[in-house]
Amino acid sequence: MAEKPKMTVPLLDLKAQYRTIKEPVQKAIDDVCESQWFVMGPKVKELEERVAEYSQCKYGIGVSSGTDALLVALMALEVGPGNAVITTPYTFFATGGVIARLGASPIFCDIDATTFNLDPVTVEAMIEKDCDVSNGSLVHRPSGDTVKAIMPVHLYGQTVDIQPFEKLARTYGIGIVEDAAQAIGSEFGDGRRAGSVGSIGCFSFFPSKNLGAFGDGGMCVTNDSELAERLQVLRLHGGKPKYYHSMIGGNFRLDALQAAVLLVKLAYLDGWTSGRQSNAHAYNDAIERAGLDKSVVRPIEQPGCRHIYNQYVIRVERRDELRQFLSDAGIGSEIYYPVPLHVQKCFAYLGYSEGDCPESEKAAAETLAVPVYPELGPEQIEYVVDTISSFYA
């Protein structure tokens, strides 16, 4: 059989997306330039309202990045020294970093092997083993810190198993901050959307996200009017009215140019999500046809959930060798995330060791993301799968 010609398949092709929306995006940018209103303002307010509605929430608070969304969310819940936040070690650094920046302690619990999301069973086991209830608060015995919140991550575009976390939050009076940076529009099995269930949901508009800006941007969403008010004040240095500060906040404002671009893109989001889902299913079919099931574990969609495929992540044998083989064939890929947070050097003071979160460590060694962006063509998907098949042959 003749060898197929070499293609170039990037991990993400934002130029292909831009070509389809160039005219309305340029007009939106021109409108902001004509108004000369570059920070906050009516474009930001409109985006806040529309993203909140899209996410089944009453309030949206635009901020400067997804990282700052997580940071200001924890600030709104008054997380600080002497507090702890339960989260996953298998995530982007910001999830754990914002906890530590506030002087609080991250408590890392392991993930579910099939979804890569924080596993409620490991959280419940940690609470039973390492925590006590004292004066109505959940206290983590090893650190002595009061557990203030749980921060689950809806990784790769699929929601966590949220109901056990809701039960824990009610039982112990702690908050839930949803890290939905990769999950705008994803849904739980009961139809609720990512960001709408916890105390606060946090989105990232980094350019590589399903809804990506032309730079950094983020948003907090909530159904709690008091938290919405706190978030609005905290993003403006804690001042309300201007120059009068009842709390210490930060400069977490969203630029109007980013909001204008995102407003244009939001109208296309469901169509792009549909394209990603179709490409994911095409990968599934092609991997099965190629007889690769013994070497490649495909992503699992939880029944009834809406997976938006921010990434299409496979679990494979000889991952690093495969990645180099794909690169040599002109195919982009990425490893999310090669070093789990609990064994990162900067978190050594927490006392975790290799083996403490075995499923996270296994995922870090075996997973690989391949292109799934909506503009990806069927011939490109076949080329990727044929290349993987050639590697294992």
C-alpha positions as CSV (number, residue, x, y, z in Angstrom):
1,M,0.0,0.0,0.0
2,A,1.4,3.4,-1.0
3,E,2.4,5.7,1.9
4,K,0.1,8.6,2.4
5,P,1.7,12.1,1.7
6,K,2.9,14.0,4.7
7,M,0.5,16.6,6.1
8,T,0.9,19.4,8.6
9,V,-1.8,19.2,11.3
10,P,-1.2,21.8,14.1
11,L,-2.5,21.2,17.6
12,L,-4.7,24.3,17.1
13,D,-5.2,26.6,14.1
14,L,-6.6,29.9,15.3
15,K,-5.9,31.5,11.9
16,A,-8.5,29.2,10.3
17,Q,-11.0,30.3,12.9
18,Y,-10.1,34.0,12.4
19,R,-10.7,33.8,8.6
20,T,-14.3,32.9,9.2
21,I,-15.0,35.9,11.6
22,K,-12.5,38.5,10.5
23,E,-15.1,41.1,9.2
24,P,-17.3,41.2,12.4
25,V,-14.3,41.1,14.7
26,Q,-12.6,44.0,12.9
27,K,-15.8,46.0,13.1
28,A,-16.2,45.3,16.8
29,I,-12.6,46.4,17.4
30,D,-13.2,49.6,15.3
31,D,-16.3,50.3,17.4
32,V,-14.2,50.2,20.6
33,C,-11.5,52.4,19.1
34,E,-14.1,54.9,18.0
35,S,-15.6,55.0,21.5
36,Q,-12.1,55.2,23.2
37,W,-13.6,53.2,26.1
38,F,-10.9,50.6,26.6
39,V,-11.4,49.3,30.2
40,M,-14.7,48.0,31.5
41,G,-17.7,49.9,30.1
42,P,-20.8,48.8,28.1
43,K,-19.1,46.1,26.0
44,V,-17.9,44.4,29.2
45,K,-21.3,44.7,30.8
46,E,-23.0,43.2,27.8
47,L,-20.5,40.3,27.7
48,E,-21.1,39.7,31.5
49,E,-24.8,39.5,31.0
50,R,-24.6,37.1,28.0
51,V,-22.0,34.7,29.4
52,A,-24.0,34.6,32.7
53,E,-27.2,33.7,30.8
54,Y,-25.3,31.2,28.7
55,S,-24.0,29.6,31.9
56,Q,-27.4,29.6,33.6
57,C,-26.3,32.2,36.2
58,K,-27.7,35.5,37.3
59,Y,-24.4,37.4,37.5
60,G,-21.2,37.6,35.4
61,I,-18.1,39.6,36.6
62,G,-15.5,40.0,33.8
63,V,-11.9,39.9,35.0
64,S,-8.4,40.1,33.5
65,S,-7.7,36.3,33.2
66,G,-8.8,32.9,34.1
67,T,-6.1,32.8,36.8
68,D,-7.5,36.1,38.3
69,A,-11.0,34.7,38.1
70,L,-9.9,31.8,40.5
71,L,-7.9,34.2,42.7
72,V,-10.7,36.8,43.1
73,A,-13.2,34.0,43.7
74,L,-11.2,32.7,46.6
75,M,-10.8,36.3,47.9
76,A,-14.6,36.7,47.7
77,L,-14.9,33.6,49.9
78,E,-12.3,35.2,52.3
79,V,-9.8,32.4,51.9
80,G,-6.5,33.3,53.5
81,P,-3.8,32.2,56.0
82,G,-5.0,29.4,58.3
83,N,-7.4,28.1,55.6
84,A,-7.2,25.2,53.2
85,V,-8.8,24.4,49.8
86,I,-9.3,20.9,48.5
87,T,-8.4,20.4,44.9
88,T,-6.8,18.2,42.2
89,P,-3.1,17.9,41.5
90,Y,-3.8,17.1,37.8
91,T,-4.5,20.5,36.4
92,F,-2.9,23.7,35.2
93,F,-0.7,25.4,37.8
94,A,-3.1,28.3,38.4
95,T,-5.5,26.0,40.3
96,G,-3.1,25.4,43.1
97,G,-1.1,28.5,42.7
98,V,-3.9,30.9,43.6
99,I,-4.6,29.0,46.8
100,A,-0.9,29.4,47.9
101,R,-0.8,33.0,46.8
102,L,-3.4,33.8,49.4
103,G,-1.5,32.1,52.1
104,A,-3.8,29.2,52.2
105,S,-2.9,25.5,51.9
106,P,-3.9,23.3,48.9
107,I,-5.0,19.9,49.9
108,F,-4.5,17.6,46.9
109,C,-6.7,14.6,46.3
110,D,-6.5,12.1,43.5
111,I,-8.5,12.0,40.2
112,D,-10.9,9.5,38.6
113,A,-8.9,7.4,36.2
114,T,-11.5,7.6,33.4
115,T,-12.5,11.3,33.4
116,F,-9.2,12.8,34.9
117,N,-11.4,14.9,37.1
118,L,-11.2,15.2,40.9
119,D,-12.6,12.0,42.4
120,P,-15.2,12.5,45.2
121,V,-14.2,9.1,46.7
122,T,-10.7,10.3,47.3
123,V,-11.9,13.6,48.8
124,E,-14.3,11.8,51.1
125,A,-11.6,9.4,52.2
126,M,-9.2,12.2,52.9
127,I,-11.8,14.0,55.0
128,E,-12.6,10.8,57.0
129,K,-8.9,10.1,57.5
130,D,-7.4,13.6,58.0
131,C,-10.1,16.0,59.1
132,D,-12.2,16.7,62.2
133,V,-15.2,19.0,62.8
134,S,-14.3,21.6,65.4
135,N,-16.6,24.5,66.4
136,G,-18.7,23.9,63.3
137,S,-15.7,24.0,61.0
138,L,-13.9,21.3,59.0
139,V,-10.3,21.2,60.2
140,H,-7.5,19.5,58.4
141,R,-5.4,17.9,61.2
142,P,-2.0,17.6,59.4
143,S,-1.9,21.4,58.7
144,G,-4.2,22.6,61.4
145,D,-6.0,24.7,58.7
146,T,-9.7,25.2,58.4
147,V,-11.1,23.9,55.1
148,K,-12.8,26.8,53.4
149,A,-13.6,25.5,50.0
150,I,-13.5,22.7,47.4
151,M,-12.1,23.6,44.0
152,P,-12.9,20.9,41.4
153,V,-11.7,21.3,37.8
154,H,-13.9,20.5,34.8
155,L,-10.9,19.1,32.9
156,Y,-10.6,19.0,29.1
157,G,-14.3,20.1,28.7
158,Q,-16.1,17.6,30.8
159,T,-17.8,18.3,34.1
160,V,-16.9,16.6,37.4
161,D,-19.2,14.3,39.3
162,I,-20.6,17.3,41.2
163,Q,-23.3,16.0,43.4
164,P,-21.0,14.4,46.0
165,F,-19.2,17.7,46.3
166,E,-22.5,19.6,46.8
167,K,-23.3,17.2,49.6
168,L,-19.9,17.7,51.2
169,A,-20.3,21.5,50.9
170,R,-23.7,21.4,52.6
171,T,-22.5,19.0,55.3
172,Y,-19.4,21.0,56.3
173,G,-20.5,24.5,55.3
174,I,-17.8,25.1,52.8
175,G,-17.8,26.8,49.4
176,I,-17.4,25.3,45.9
177,V,-15.3,27.2,43.4
178,E,-15.7,25.6,40.0
179,D,-12.6,25.8,37.9
180,A,-14.4,25.8,34.5
181,A,-11.5,27.4,32.5
182,Q,-11.8,24.6,29.9
183,A,-15.5,24.0,30.2
184,I,-17.8,26.9,29.1
185,G,-21.1,25.4,28.0
186,S,-20.3,21.9,29.3
187,E,-23.2,20.3,31.2
188,F,-23.8,17.9,34.1
189,G,-26.0,15.0,33.7
190,D,-29.0,16.9,35.1
191,G,-28.6,19.7,32.5
192,R,-27.0,22.3,34.7
193,R,-24.1,24.1,33.2
194,A,-20.5,24.3,34.4
195,G,-20.1,27.3,36.6
196,S,-23.7,27.4,37.8
197,V,-23.6,24.9,40.6
198,G,-20.9,26.1,43.0
199,S,-20.6,29.3,45.0
200,I,-18.6,30.8,42.1
201,G,-17.7,29.5,38.6
202,C,-14.5,30.6,36.9
203,F,-13.9,30.8,33.1
204,S,-10.8,31.5,31.1
205,F,-10.8,33.3,27.8
206,F,-7.2,32.5,26.9
207,P,-6.9,32.3,23.1
208,S,-6.7,28.5,23.0
209,K,-10.0,28.0,24.8
210,N,-13.2,27.2,23.0
211,L,-14.2,30.8,23.6
212,G,-10.9,32.6,23.3
213,A,-10.1,36.3,23.4
214,F,-7.3,38.1,21.5
215,G,-5.2,38.0,24.7
216,D,-6.0,37.3,28.3
217,G,-9.4,37.5,29.9
218,G,-11.7,35.7,32.3
219,M,-15.0,35.7,34.1
220,C,-16.6,34.7,37.4
221,V,-20.2,33.7,37.4
222,T,-22.5,33.2,40.3
223,N,-26.2,33.1,41.4
224,D,-25.4,34.7,44.8
225,S,-26.0,38.5,44.8
226,E,-23.7,39.1,47.8
227,L,-20.8,37.3,46.2
228,A,-21.4,39.1,42.9
229,E,-21.2,42.4,44.8
230,R,-17.9,41.4,46.5
231,L,-16.4,40.2,43.2
232,Q,-17.3,43.5,41.5
233,V,-15.6,45.5,44.3
234,L,-12.6,43.2,44.7
235,R,-11.7,43.5,40.9
236,L,-11.5,47.3,41.4
237,H,-8.9,47.3,44.2
238,G,-11.7,46.8,46.8
239,G,-12.9,50.3,46.3
240,K,-16.6,51.4,46.3
241,P,-17.2,54.2,45.7
242,K,-14.0,55.1,43.9
243,Y,-11.1,55.9,46.3
244,Y,-13.0,54.4,49.3
245,H,-11.8,51.0,50.3
246,S,-13.6,48.7,52.7
247,M,-11.5,45.7,51.6
248,I,-8.2,45.0,49.8
249,G,-8.7,43.9,46.2
250,G,-6.7,44.0,43.1
251,N,-6.7,45.3,39.5
252,F,-8.6,42.5,37.8
253,R,-10.5,44.5,35.2
254,L,-11.5,43.1,31.8
255,D,-10.5,45.2,28.7
256,A,-13.3,46.4,26.4
257,L,-11.4,45.2,23.3
258,Q,-11.4,41.6,24.6
259,A,-15.1,41.9,25.5
260,A,-15.9,43.1,22.0
261,V,-14.1,40.2,20.4
262,L,-15.6,37.7,22.8
263,L,-19.1,39.0,22.0
264,V,-18.6,38.3,18.3
265,K,-17.2,34.8,19.1
266,L,-19.9,33.9,21.5
267,A,-22.4,33.8,18.7
268,Y,-20.3,31.0,17.0
269,L,-19.5,29.0,20.2
270,D,-22.2,26.4,20.0
271,G,-21.3,25.7,16.3
272,W,-17.6,25.4,17.2
273,T,-18.5,23.1,20.1
274,S,-20.5,20.9,17.7
275,G,-17.5,20.7,15.4
276,R,-15.2,19.6,18.2
277,Q,-17.7,17.0,19.3
278,S,-18.0,15.7,15.7
279,N,-14.2,15.5,15.4
280,A,-14.0,13.7,18.8
281,H,-16.5,11.1,17.6
282,A,-14.7,10.8,14.3
283,Y,-11.5,10.0,16.2
284,N,-13.3,7.4,18.3
285,D,-14.5,5.7,15.2
286,A,-11.2,5.8,13.4
287,I,-9.3,4.5,16.4
288,E,-11.7,1.6,16.6
289,R,-11.5,0.8,12.9
290,A,-7.7,0.9,13.1
291,G,-7.8,-1.8,15.9
292,L,-5.9,0.5,18.3
293,D,-8.0,-0.1,21.4
294,K,-5.2,-2.2,23.0
295,S,-2.7,0.7,22.6
296,V,-5.0,3.8,22.8
297,V,-7.6,4.6,25.5
298,R,-10.1,7.1,24.1
299,P,-11.8,9.8,26.1
300,I,-14.9,8.7,28.0
301,E,-18.1,10.8,27.9
302,Q,-20.2,10.5,31.1
303,P,-23.8,9.5,30.3
304,G,-26.1,12.5,29.8
305,C,-23.3,15.1,30.1
306,R,-22.3,17.6,27.5
307,H,-18.5,17.3,26.8
308,I,-17.2,20.3,24.9
309,Y,-13.8,18.8,24.0
310,N,-11.5,21.7,24.8
311,Q,-9.0,18.9,24.3
312,Y,-9.1,15.4,23.0
313,V,-6.9,13.5,25.3
314,I,-5.8,9.9,24.8
315,R,-4.0,7.6,27.2
316,V,-1.3,5.7,25.4
317,E,1.7,3.3,25.8
318,R,5.2,4.8,25.1
319,R,3.7,8.3,25.2
320,D,6.8,10.3,24.7
321,E,8.0,8.2,21.8
322,L,4.6,8.5,20.2
323,R,4.7,12.3,20.6
324,Q,8.0,12.5,18.8
325,F,6.8,10.2,16.0
326,L,3.7,12.5,15.5
327,S,5.9,15.6,15.5
328,D,8.2,14.0,12.8
329,A,5.0,13.4,10.8
330,G,4.0,17.1,11.1
331,I,1.3,16.5,13.7
332,G,1.0,18.8,16.8
333,S,0.3,17.4,20.2
334,E,0.6,18.5,23.8
335,I,1.1,16.9,27.2
336,Y,-1.3,18.1,29.9
337,Y,0.2,18.0,32.5
338,P,3.6,16.3,32.8
339,V,4.2,17.0,36.5
340,P,1.2,16.9,38.9
341,L,1.0,19.7,41.4
342,H,1.6,17.7,44.5
343,V,5.1,16.8,43.4
344,Q,6.0,20.3,42.0
345,K,9.1,21.7,43.6
346,C,7.3,24.8,44.8
347,F,4.8,22.7,46.8
348,A,7.4,20.5,48.5
349,Y,6.7,22.3,51.8
350,L,3.3,20.6,51.8
351,G,5.0,17.3,52.4
352,Y,3.5,15.2,49.5
353,S,5.5,12.5,47.8
354,E,5.4,10.4,44.6
355,G,2.8,7.8,45.1
356,D,0.4,9.9,47.1
357,C,-1.9,10.6,44.1
358,P,-1.2,7.5,41.9
359,E,-3.9,8.1,39.3
360,S,-2.7,11.7,38.7
361,E,0.8,10.5,38.3
362,K,-0.2,7.8,35.9
363,A,-2.2,10.3,33.8
364,A,0.8,12.6,33.7
365,A,2.9,9.8,32.3
366,E,0.4,8.4,29.8
367,T,-1.8,11.1,28.4
368,L,-1.5,13.1,25.1
369,A,-3.7,15.7,23.5
370,V,-4.1,15.6,19.7
371,P,-5.7,18.2,17.5
372,V,-9.5,18.5,17.8
373,Y,-10.3,22.1,16.8
374,P,-13.5,22.6,14.8
375,E,-11.9,23.4,11.5
376,L,-10.0,20.1,11.5
377,G,-10.9,18.1,8.4
378,P,-11.7,14.4,8.2
379,E,-8.6,13.7,6.1
380,Q,-6.5,15.3,8.9
381,I,-8.2,13.1,11.5
382,E,-7.5,10.0,9.4
383,Y,-3.9,11.1,8.9
384,V,-3.4,11.5,12.7
385,V,-4.9,8.0,13.4
386,D,-3.0,6.4,10.6
387,T,0.2,7.9,12.0
388,I,-0.6,6.5,15.4
389,S,-1.4,3.1,13.9
390,S,2.0,3.2,12.0
391,F,3.8,3.9,15.3
392,Y,2.3,0.9,17.1
393,A,2.6,-1.4,14.0
